Amino acid sequence: MIKKLFFTFIIFGNVLPLFSQGITTDPSLKSYNKAMVWRGFNHLWSYNHRVNRLGSYVHLDKNDIPKGTHFSASGLGSDSTFYSIYYSYVESPNLRFYQGSVKVLVTGKETQLLNEGKEFSVLVPEWFRNLGNYKSLINGFDIKSKEKADQPILFEMHLDDPYYSNQSNEIKFRANVNWVANCRSAECSIFSNSTTYELTIYYLIIGYEDQEALPFEFYNKKSYAWTTDVETPYDPTKKVLQGYPNKFEKALIGIKSLGFILNEEQWLQEMNYQASIENYKKTEGIAIANIGMQFLGWKEGMKAHAVSKAKAMFAHKKPGWVSMSLNTTLIQFDKGRVVDGKTSGQMFWPGWNANASGNMAIDEKILNFNF
């Protein structure tokens, strides 16, 4: 009955708050005791492109409604995007959550390493001040070209853990971004060798007191090569994450940093970053996690199955290699719960190197949960 009611309210554009959707059961919880945690995304074009805009993030809006957004824009060729967003809803009286976003601009010459490190200061409300510990997670990102679509070579982003300033009542943290790109498609101008992208990092800061939660960071890497003959399959890795034994009832997993480096500039057709907990054992303090990473420059049959077959005639396969990273944080805590979810969608981009700032490059959805 709950599912039927929830479906009806979505159809008519009225969405019940989280407690009415059957997610939150403790009426004593405040909005700051609840959060959406981004666990990655899958992005798929029907054929390969330069990157004009790309990204995904999740959040709770001011009415505690869970929402997810995907960003997608290609270069010259029009195409449809098929995407999935992975996330967890987390609630606990022992955790406090503060969400927001910061922007970093990377600009310079093609093929050169562009590094931007920037410290941010955020004035936080009284309920988020003077806590014993703060931990930051990446709750998604949006990378958007400010001049032209390029082929990526290297992309990395990382959030340092924040600290609290008693003098200013601010949370301070640093974001680090590395970017290398080039444009060697037939439509790329030989008179322009600059690249400019704006990266928005959506963050989630978790505050807690000693003994109420405990974080552990885990570093995950994957490297592989491909030819123009065999498509590289998606093959997530099962990992054992060791936490503190026999103390904490629950555990969540989030993303601390992610990135990739390619042998040279590549077109993109599909990208995967996923982290999930398959099973958590309190007595051993062990979380069995699935960690997945994938970069595909081409997929078999992309020309035949392309949404825009006339434009896809010019799509090419290239051999290459990639080294990817997905660094995760496991946070153990008590008195709460974690509910995982996945939402998928589809969007269309007209191509023609259009400006990627418009609404056609954005698709927002109310997030689903499987009970």
Residue pairs with C-beta under 8 A, 6 or more apart in sequence:
2 21
2 22
2 371
3 371
5 16
6 16
6 21
6 22
9 15
9 16
10 366
15 63
15 65
15 366
17 63
17 64
17 65
18 24
18 34
18 60
18 64
18 65
18 66
18 89
19 25
19 27
19 64
21 369
22 371
23 66
23 89
23 91
23 339
23 369
24 34
24 64
24 91
26 91
26 93
28 93
29 91
29 93
30 127
31 60
31 64
32 96
32 97
32 98
32 127
32 128
33 91
33 92
33 93
33 95
33 96
33 97
33 336
34 60
34 64
34 89
34 90
34 91
34 97
35 60
35 89
35 90
35 91
35 95
35 97
35 99
35 204
35 206
36 58
36 59
36 60
36 66
36 67
36 68
36 87
36 88
36 89
36 90
36 139
36 204
36 367
37 58
37 87
37 88
37 89
37 90
37 137
37 139
37 204
37 252
37 253
37 254
38 56
38 57
38 58
38 85
38 86
38 87
38 137
38 138
38 139
38 140
38 202
38 204
38 254
38 255
39 86
39 87
39 88
39 253
39 254
39 255
39 274
39 275
39 276
39 340
40 56
40 86
40 255
40 272
40 273
40 274
40 275
40 292
40 326
41 56
41 70
41 83
41 84
41 85
41 86
41 140
41 271
41 272
41 273
41 274
42 83
42 84
42 86
42 270
42 271
42 272
42 274
43 54
43 56
43 70
43 72
43 81
43 83
43 270
43 271
43 272
44 81
44 82
44 83
44 269
44 270
45 72
45 74
45 79
45 80
45 81
45 82
45 268
45 269
45 270
46 79
46 80
46 82
46 302
46 305
46 306
46 307
46 308
46 312
47 77
47 79
47 269
47 302
47 303
47 306
47 308
47 311
47 312
47 315
48 267
48 268
48 269
48 297
48 298
48 299
48 302
48 315
48 316
49 74
49 75
49 77
49 79
49 149
49 267
49 268
49 269
50 74
50 75
50 76
50 149
50 150
50 151
50 183
50 185
50 267
50 268
51 74
51 75
51 143
51 145
51 149
51 150
51 151
51 152
51 181
51 268
52 73
52 74
52 75
52 144
52 145
52 149
52 349
52 353
52 354
52 356
52 361
53 71
53 72
53 73
53 142
53 143
53 144
53 145
53 356
53 361
54 71
54 72
54 73
54 142
54 143
54 268
54 271
55 70
55 71
55 140
55 141
55 142
55 143
55 144
55 200
56 68
56 69
56 70
56 71
56 83
56 85
56 140
56 141
57 68
57 69
57 139
57 140
57 141
57 142
57 202
58 66
58 67
58 68
58 69
58 85
58 87
58 139
58 140
58 367
59 66
59 67
59 99
59 139
59 202
60 66
60 67
60 99
61 67
65 366
66 87
66 89
66 341
66 366
66 367
66 369
67 364
67 365
67 366
67 367
68 85
68 87
68 343
68 364
68 365
68 367
69 140
69 362
69 363
69 364
69 365
70 81
70 83
70 85
70 345
70 347
70 362
70 363
71 142
71 144
71 361
71 362
71 363
72 81
72 83
72 347
72 349
72 361
72 363
73 144
73 149
73 349
73 354
73 356
73 360
73 361
74 149
74 349
74 351
75 148
75 149
75 185
75 187
75 351
75 353
76 149
76 185
76 187
76 311
76 351
76 352
76 353
77 308
77 311
77 312
77 314
77 315
77 351
78 307
78 308
78 311
78 348
78 349
78 350
78 351
78 352
79 306
79 307
79 308
79 311
79 348
79 349
79 351
80 307
80 346
80 347
80 348
80 349
81 346
81 347
81 348
81 349
81 363
82 344
82 345
82 346
83 344
83 345
83 346
83 347
83 363
84 342
84 343
84 344
84 345
85 342
85 343
85 344
85 365
85 367
86 274
86 275
86 276
86 340
86 341
86 342
87 340
87 341
87 342
87 343
87 367
88 252
88 253
88 338
88 339
88 340
88 341
89 338
89 339
89 341
89 369
90 97
90 252
90 336
90 337
90 338
90 339
91 336
91 337
92 250
92 333
92 334
92 335
92 336
92 337
93 335
93 336
94 208
94 209
94 212
94 213
94 333
94 334
94 335
94 336
95 206
95 207
95 208
95 212
95 213
95 333
95 336
96 127
96 128
96 131
96 206
96 207
96 208
97 204
97 205
97 206
97 207
98 122
98 124
98 125
98 128
98 171
98 204
98 205
98 207
99 139
99 202
99 203
99 204
99 205
100 122
100 202
100 203
100 205
101 200
101 201
101 202
101 203
102 118
102 120
102 175
102 200
102 201
102 203
103 198
103 199
103 200
103 201
104 116
104 118
104 175
104 177
104 198
104 199
104 201
105 116
105 146
105 196
105 197
105 198
105 199
106 114
106 116
106 177
106 179
106 195
106 196
106 197
106 198
106 199
107 114
107 146
107 194
107 195
107 196
107 197
108 114
108 194
108 195
109 193
109 194
109 195
110 150
110 181
110 182
110 183
110 193
110 194
110 195
111 153
111 180
111 181
111 182
111 265
112 180
113 154
113 178
113 179
113 180
114 178
114 179
114 180
114 195
115 176
115 177
115 178
116 176
116 177
116 179
117 174
117 175
117 176
117 177
118 174
118 175
119 172
119 173
119 174
120 172
120 173
120 174
120 175
121 165
121 168
121 170
121 171
121 172
122 170
122 171
122 172
123 168
123 169
123 170
124 164
124 169
124 170
124 171
128 171
128 205
128 207
129 164
129 169
130 164
130 166
131 164
131 207
131 208
131 209
132 208
132 209
132 210
133 207
133 208
133 209
133 210
133 213
134 161
134 162
134 163
134 164
134 171
134 205
134 206
134 207
135 161
135 205
135 206
135 208
135 215
135 329
135 331
136 159
136 160
136 161
136 162
136 173
136 203
136 204
136 205
136 206
136 256
137 159
137 203
137 204
137 205
137 206
137 254
137 255
137 256
137 329
138 157
138 159
138 201
138 202
138 203
138 204
138 254
138 255
138 256
138 257
138 258
139 202
139 203
139 204
139 254
140 202
141 157
141 199
141 200
141 201
141 202
142 199
142 200
142 202
143 155
143 197
143 198
143 199
143 200
144 197
144 198
144 199
144 200
144 356
144 357
144 361
145 196
145 197
145 356
146 196
146 197
146 198
147 192
147 194
147 195
147 196
148 183
148 188
148 189
148 192
148 195
148 353
149 183
149 353
149 356
150 181
150 182
150 183
150 195
150 197
150 265
151 181
151 182
151 183
151 184
151 185
151 265
151 266
151 267
151 268
152 179
152 180
152 181
152 260
152 262
152 265
152 266
152 268
153 180
153 181
153 182
153 261
153 262
153 264
153 265
153 266
154 178
154 179
154 180
154 259
154 260
154 261
154 262
155 178
155 179
155 180
155 259
155 260
156 176
156 177
156 178
156 179
156 257
156 258
156 259
156 260
156 261
156 325
157 175
157 176
157 177
157 178
157 199
157 201
157 257
157 258
157 259
158 175
158 176
158 177
158 256
158 257
158 259
158 327
159 173
159 174
159 175
159 201
159 203
159 256
159 257
160 173
160 174
160 175
160 176
161 173
162 171
162 172
162 173
162 205
163 171
163 172
163 173
164 170
164 171
164 172
165 171
165 172
171 205
173 203
173 205
175 201
177 199
177 201
178 259
179 195
179 197
179 199
181 195
181 197
181 265
182 195
182 264
182 265
183 189
183 192
183 195
183 265
184 265
185 267
186 314
187 353
204 254
206 213
206 331
208 333
212 333
212 334
213 248
213 331
213 332
213 333
213 334
214 243
214 244
214 247
214 248
214 331
214 332
214 333
215 329
215 330
215 331
215 332
216 241
216 242
216 243
216 329
216 330
216 331
216 332
217 256
217 327
217 328
217 329
217 330
218 239
218 241
218 289
218 327
218 328
218 329
218 330
219 325
219 327
220 237
220 239
220 291
220 293
220 325
220 326
220 327
220 328
221 323
221 324
221 325
222 237
222 293
222 323
222 324
222 326
223 321
223 322
223 323
223 324
224 232
224 321
224 322
225 319
225 320
225 321
226 232
226 297
226 319
226 320
226 321
227 319
228 298
228 317
228 318
228 319
231 296
231 298
231 299
231 300
232 294
232 296
234 272
234 292
234 294
235 292
236 274
236 290
236 291
236 292
237 290
237 291
237 292
238 278
238 288
238 289
238 290
239 288
239 289
239 290
239 291
240 286
240 287
240 288
240 289
241 253
241 286
241 287
241 288
241 289
241 328
241 330
242 285
242 286
243 251
243 285
243 286
243 287
243 330
243 332
244 285
244 332
245 282
245 283
245 284
245 285
245 286
246 282
246 283
246 284
246 285
247 282
247 285
247 332
248 282
248 285
248 332
248 333
248 334
249 282
249 333
249 334
249 335
249 336
250 280
250 332
250 333
250 334
250 336
250 337
250 338
251 277
251 280
251 287
251 330
251 331
251 332
251 333
251 338
252 277
252 330
252 331
252 333
252 338
253 275
253 276
253 277
253 287
253 289
253 328
253 329
253 330
253 331
254 275
254 328
254 329
254 331
255 273
255 275
255 326
255 327
255 328
255 329
256 327
256 328
256 329
257 325
257 326
257 327
258 273
258 324
258 325
258 326
258 327
259 324
259 325
260 293
260 295
260 322
260 323
260 324
260 325
261 322
261 323
262 295
262 320
262 321
262 322
263 320
263 321
263 322
264 320
266 295
266 297
266 318
266 320
267 297
267 298
267 315
267 316
267 318
268 295
268 296
268 297
269 296
269 297
269 298
269 299
269 302
270 294
270 295
270 296
270 299
271 294
271 295
271 296
272 292
272 293
272 294
272 295
273 292
273 293
273 326
274 290
274 291
274 292
274 293
275 289
275 290
275 291
275 292
275 326
275 328
276 289
276 290
276 340
277 287
277 288
277 289
277 330
277 338
277 340
278 288
278 289
278 290
279 287
279 288
280 286
280 287
280 288
281 287
285 332
287 330
289 328
289 330
291 326
291 328
293 324
293 325
293 326
294 324
295 322
295 324
297 317
297 318
297 320
298 315
298 316
298 317
298 318
302 312
302 315
303 309
303 312
303 313
303 315
306 312
306 315
307 348
308 351
311 351
339 369
339 371
340 369
340 370
341 367
341 368
341 369
341 370
342 368
343 365
343 367
343 368
345 363
345 365
347 360
347 363
348 360
349 360
349 361
350 360
354 360
